[in-house]
């Protein structure tokens, strides 16, 4: 802000005394360090003073091992380019001069341009109105609106930027699982292939795991940074609910397809077992229906031939016999079983 503009502003609001002297101070304010997207160190009255830009808030830089939030580094780099080390700035203050961290709260000007608003206009910060300091809010809010309409910066971010890192990873995993599920749907008609079935079963397990992890994101608000809470609130929940619904429907469809295929395979296995059993039964029956041949030669203990053909009782036939097959069973052995007398060579019935 130029000296003439400052003098005019002082006269318009009737400031006098120490505050007027402060605003008209001749000592230049120079930039010493860019801390983050909304904080700088300056040389003021011979001392290093930390300046927190009023009425604008930018994503938080990663500290103590925590990752930087989306666009935090871009916001800091924007300030580094806009306010090179050693550049001269002008500061204007509001009612409350210090925040709870002891930083000076100010509007930062370069050549009559309010840098607080420029940050928002680039889509790298959002307007915040914290009582009792309202002085620059309207200008910063208008700049933020311009960025949103132009789809710059913060307005283009996805839900993975709205939450802490662990929750962002859960959302990304769920999005990948959803894409994987869509691809799996194409394989469901071909689960009769062992390779396809194994692939779908592996993917189904990953989808179930992603769903379980995604469920933890419902409490992401507890882990949001102050910037994320004020900038995004619980808008991440819409994405989480949509992903959960899609994953649940996909998982149900995949599980049903796997179950149907497993049932088909079980039925096929039972049918094969039945066929094998039928084949065994048929083979056994064929064996039983083959002619049984009992050829007995006279032994040393057998009675003389004359005795065998005597008129005594009992079966005296010593040739080949058939107990099964297509014969007329006209003879009975000593055990009461019916049989047919057959030729040992031709298997033809002989009596």
VOGU-3710 file (C-alpha; in Angstrom, 3 decimals, decimal comma):
1> xxxxxxxxxx> 0,000/0,000/0,000  1,446/3,369/-0,985  2,212/6,036/1,565  -0,445/8,375/0,119  -3,046/5,616/0,330  -2,061/4,892/3,913  -2,309/8,557/4,849  -5,736/8,771/3,217  -6,918/5,647/5,027  -5,688/6,999/8,364
11> xxxxxxxxxx> -7,451/10,308/7,778  -10,654/8,594/6,698  -10,973/6,529/9,865  -9,549/9,194/12,140  -6,612/7,251/13,556  -4,191/9,240/15,669  -1,352/8,657/18,031  0,802/5,581/18,196  -1,185/3,511/15,645  -0,978/6,266/13,057
21> xxxxxxxxxx> 2,743/6,602/13,669  3,111/2,838/13,305  1,314/2,769/9,961  3,379/5,669/8,690  6,653/4,188/9,887  9,407/4,656/7,368  11,313/1,448/8,132  10,902/-1,013/5,229  9,555/-4,484/5,968  11,545/-7,152/4,124
31> xxxxxxxxxx> 10,835/-10,842/3,641  13,300/-13,165/5,392  11,660/-16,589/5,060  8,647/-18,345/3,546  7,307/-20,637/6,256  4,246/-22,048/4,470  1,420/-20,907/2,236  0,071/-18,341/4,678  3,003/-17,547/6,974  6,253/-15,638/6,443
41> xxxxxxxxxx> 9,080/-14,210/8,519  9,899/-10,545/7,950  12,466/-8,061/9,201  10,469/-5,475/11,107  12,024/-2,727/13,215  15,301/-4,591/13,270  13,776/-7,863/14,476  12,508/-11,058/12,873  8,734/-11,167/13,129  6,500/-14,044/12,073
51> xxxxxxxxxx> 3,505/-12,865/10,053  0,315/-14,907/9,689  -1,776/-13,720/6,728  -5,181/-12,530/7,904  -8,481/-13,976/6,652  -6,903/-16,670/4,470  -5,983/-20,260/5,269  -3,894/-22,675/3,190  -3,321/-26,447/3,433  -0,879/-27,528/6,103
61> xxxxxxxxxx> 2,756/-28,319/5,359  3,916/-31,729/6,527  5,850/-31,628/9,791  7,283/-34,207/12,188  7,121/-36,912/9,542  3,528/-36,185/8,543  2,885/-35,680/4,814  1,938/-32,288/3,426  -1,717/-31,793/2,566  -2,842/-31,388/-1,012
71> xxxxxxxxxx> -1,567/-28,107/-2,545  0,340/-27,141/0,621  3,685/-27,186/-1,166  2,189/-25,375/-4,145  0,900/-22,618/-1,856  4,299/-22,200/-0,248  6,001/-22,155/-3,637  3,550/-19,521/-4,848  4,540/-17,265/-1,952  8,227/-17,964/-2,567
81> xxxxxxxxxx> 7,820/-16,821/-6,173  5,577/-13,894/-5,282  7,639/-12,697/-2,305  11,306/-13,449/-2,960  13,637/-13,235/0,011  14,575/-9,590/0,525  11,494/-8,197/-1,193  9,730/-5,299/0,511  6,146/-5,692/1,718  3,699/-3,515/3,592
91> xxxxxxxxxx> 1,676/-4,748/6,525  -1,768/-3,721/7,693  -3,353/-4,954/10,888  -6,837/-5,427/12,286  -8,213/-5,299/15,805  -6,450/-8,361/17,188  -2,729/-8,199/16,451  -1,491/-11,599/17,656  -2,809/-15,161/17,443  -2,492/-17,806/20,142
101> xxxxxxxxxx> 0,915/-18,796/18,769  2,286/-15,263/19,088  2,300/-14,590/15,356  1,438/-11,133/14,070  -1,824/-11,115/12,093  -1,694/-8,859/9,050  -2,721/-8,077/5,552  0,389/-8,245/3,352  0,625/-5,822/0,439  2,974/-5,522/-2,522
111> xxxxxxxxxx> 2,382/-2,552/-4,816  -1,156/-2,085/-3,508  -1,978/-5,790/-4,157  -3,316/-7,751/-1,192  -1,302/-10,983/-1,224  -3,824/-12,603/1,130  -6,436/-12,356/-1,645  -3,995/-13,365/-4,389  -3,372/-16,664/-2,611  -7,106/-17,399/-2,652
121> xxxxxxxxxx> -7,448/-16,240/-6,261  -4,893/-18,883/-7,283  -7,042/-21,526/-5,627  -4,373/-22,167/-2,991  -6,239/-20,889/0,065  -9,722/-20,283/1,385  -11,279/-17,272/3,063  -11,727/-17,484/6,840  -13,590/-14,992/8,989  -12,393/-15,151/12,575
131> xxxxxxxxxx> -13,698/-12,518/14,946  -12,781/-9,827/15,660  -10,591/-9,589/12,528  -12,923/-9,163/9,540  -11,039/-6,477/7,653  -9,763/-8,452/4,631  -12,364/-11,212/4,593  -14,616/-9,798/1,863  -11,755/-9,299/-0,587  -10,319/-12,752/0,103
141> xxxxxxxxxx> -13,757/-14,393/-0,180  -14,347/-12,748/-3,560  -10,965/-14,004/-4,756  -11,839/-17,518/-3,592  -15,127/-17,359/-5,498  -13,226/-16,419/-8,673  -10,931/-19,429/-8,225  -13,881/-21,764/-7,731  -15,631/-20,493/-10,842  -12,423/-20,913/-12,835
151> xxxxxxxxxx> -11,919/-24,398/-11,319  -8,479/-23,642/-9,961  -6,714/-25,303/-7,085  -8,689/-26,420/-4,047  -12,010/-26,594/-5,878  -10,659/-29,358/-8,133  -9,448/-31,706/-5,399  -10,927/-35,136/-4,751  -11,995/-36,750/-1,461  -8,553/-38,223/-0,833
161> xxxxxxxxxx> -7,462/-34,647/-0,039  -10,262/-34,084/2,455  -8,983/-36,508/5,093  -5,833/-37,700/6,855  -3,326/-39,871/5,006  -4,521/-43,225/6,391  -8,089/-42,441/5,386  -6,990/-41,165/1,982  -5,193/-44,482/1,394  -8,343/-46,391/2,363
171> xxxxxxxxxx> -10,347/-44,367/-0,157  -7,764/-44,975/-2,901  -7,750/-48,717/-2,174  -11,538/-48,772/-2,344  -11,502/-46,919/-5,670  -8,984/-49,426/-7,051  -11,092/-52,300/-5,731  -14,154/-50,855/-7,420  -12,305/-50,704/-10,742  -11,065/-54,256/-10,237
181> xxxxxxxxxx> -14,625/-55,367/-9,505  -15,868/-53,840/-12,736  -13,222/-55,788/-14,653  -14,113/-59,008/-12,830  -17,736/-58,778/-13,917  -16,554/-59,566/-17,445  -15,086/-62,888/-16,266  -18,129/-64,146/-14,378  -19,678/-66,002/-17,371  -16,418/-67,961/-17,784
191> xxxxxxxxxx> -15,756/-69,298/-14,293  -15,766/-72,853/-15,652  -12,151/-72,067/-16,513  -9,958/-72,862/-13,496  -7,697/-69,859/-14,100  -10,609/-67,437/-14,255  -12,162/-68,871/-11,113  -8,910/-68,592/-9,162  -8,409/-64,996/-10,306  -11,931/-63,987/-9,342
201> xxxxxxxxxx> -11,619/-65,655/-5,933  -8,370/-63,771/-5,202  -9,879/-60,478/-6,300  -13,019/-61,106/-4,261  -10,873/-61,386/-1,135  -9,140/-58,083/-1,931  -12,490/-56,381/-2,499  -13,750/-57,629/0,863  -10,606/-56,319/2,564  -10,969/-52,925/0,861
211> xxxxxxxxxx> -14,581/-52,710/2,035  -13,576/-53,480/5,599  -10,854/-50,816/5,529  -13,178/-48,271/3,944  -15,592/-48,702/6,854  -13,010/-47,063/9,142  -13,202/-43,839/7,116  -16,592/-43,063/8,650  -14,638/-41,691/11,623  -12,188/-39,719/9,460
221> xxxxxxxxxx> -13,451/-36,461/10,936  -11,599/-37,329/14,119  -8,322/-37,314/12,187  -8,836/-34,297/9,911  -6,558/-31,283/10,263  -7,995/-27,912/11,195  -7,732/-26,840/7,570  -9,487/-29,975/6,322  -12,280/-29,573/8,844  -12,909/-25,950/7,924
231> xxxxxxxxxx> -12,397/-26,360/4,166  -14,074/-29,712/3,476  -16,031/-30,714/6,570  -17,682/-34,121/6,148  -18,008/-33,903/2,359  -15,829/-37,025/2,153  -18,768/-39,070/3,457  -20,639/-38,857/0,160  -17,722/-40,542/-1,588  -17,352/-43,164/1,137
241> xxxxxxxxxx> -21,056/-44,041/1,052  -21,057/-44,293/-2,746  -17,965/-46,512/-2,774  -19,384/-48,757/-0,063  -22,627/-49,213/-1,960  -20,888/-50,041/-5,233  -18,421/-52,421/-3,613  -21,183/-54,193/-1,706  -23,254/-54,736/-4,843  -20,215/-55,899/-6,815
251> xxxxxxxxxx> -19,109/-58,207/-4,016  -22,573/-59,771/-3,777  -22,698/-60,357/-7,511  -19,226/-61,894/-7,554  -19,883/-64,087/-4,504  -23,127/-65,355/-6,037  -21,332/-66,212/-9,283  -18,592/-68,049/-7,396  -21,197/-69,956/-5,362  -23,106/-70,965/-8,514
261> xxxxxxxxxx> -19,918/-72,165/-10,167  -18,900/-74,115/-7,079  -22,351/-75,688/-6,951  -22,069/-76,609/-10,635  -18,672/-78,168/-10,046  -19,932/-80,105/-7,025  -22,879/-81,409/-9,048  -20,545/-82,376/-11,871  -18,290/-84,210/-9,432  -21,239/-86,077/-7,927
271> xxxxxxxxxx> -22,434/-87,029/-11,413  -18,985/-88,333/-12,315  -18,852/-90,326/-9,099  -22,280/-91,763/-9,904  -21,190/-92,679/-13,429  -18,041/-94,301/-12,088  -20,116/-96,247/-9,585  -22,519/-97,341/-12,301  -19,605/-98,477/-14,460  -18,212/-100,499/-11,574
281> xxxxxxxxxx> -21,601/-102,096/-10,930  -22,014/-102,913/-14,607  -18,557/-104,451/-14,780  -19,273/-106,540/-11,700  -22,541/-107,777/-13,170  -20,833/-108,612/-16,455  -18,285/-110,615/-14,529  -20,992/-112,439/-12,628  -22,826/-113,206/-15,852  -19,764/-114,806/-17,460
291> xxxxxxxxxx> -19,885/-118,698/-17,542  -18,338/-120,198/-14,418  -16,198/-123,145/-15,350  -15,439/-125,843/-12,918  -13,345/-128,593/-14,408  -12,503/-131,282/-11,970  -10,082/-134,049/-12,646  -10,235/-137,347/-10,732  -8,125/-137,138/-7,633  -6,319/-139,907/-5,858
301> xxxxxxxxxx> -9,044/-139,961/-3,286  -11,896/-140,053/-5,848  -13,894/-143,248/-5,990  -13,472/-145,542/-8,978  -15,271/-144,569/-12,187  -17,600/-147,458/-11,799  -18,667/-146,107/-8,449  -19,272/-142,579/-9,867  -21,695/-143,884/-12,423  -23,435/-146,279/-10,136
311> xxxxxxxxxx> -27,022/-145,885/-9,250  -26,205/-144,240/-5,928  -27,533/-140,747/-5,037  -25,756/-137,409/-5,622  -24,468/-135,485/-8,663  -21,974/-137,569/-10,574  -21,201/-135,120/-13,467  -17,505/-134,239/-13,611  -17,342/-132,105/-16,745  -17,446/-128,319/-17,241
321> xxxxxxxxxx> -20,373/-126,456/-15,736  -22,004/-123,021/-16,230  -23,748/-121,404/-13,286  -24,623/-118,217/-15,207  -25,200/-117,023/-18,732  -27,722/-117,869/-21,410  -28,159/-121,567/-20,628  -30,898/-123,878/-19,499  -29,942/-124,852/-15,968  -31,177/-128,423/-15,978
331> xxxxxxxxxx> -28,770/-129,976/-13,494  -28,330/-129,605/-9,721  -25,017/-130,040/-7,914  -24,411/-131,582/-4,506  -25,033/-128,203/-2,868  -28,394/-127,767/-4,521  -27,274/-125,178/-7,076  -28,625/-125,331/-10,603  -26,167/-125,412/-13,489  -25,792/-126,311/-17,144
341> xxxxxxxxxx> -23,477/-128,976/-18,489  -21,268/-127,485/-21,204  -18,486/-128,517/-23,513  -15,218/-127,307/-22,028  -13,868/-126,205/-25,420  -16,898/-124,824/-27,257  -18,927/-123,761/-24,188  -21,972/-125,266/-25,853  -24,565/-126,867/-23,582  -24,403/-130,654/-23,703
351> x> -27,098/-131,742/-21,365
//
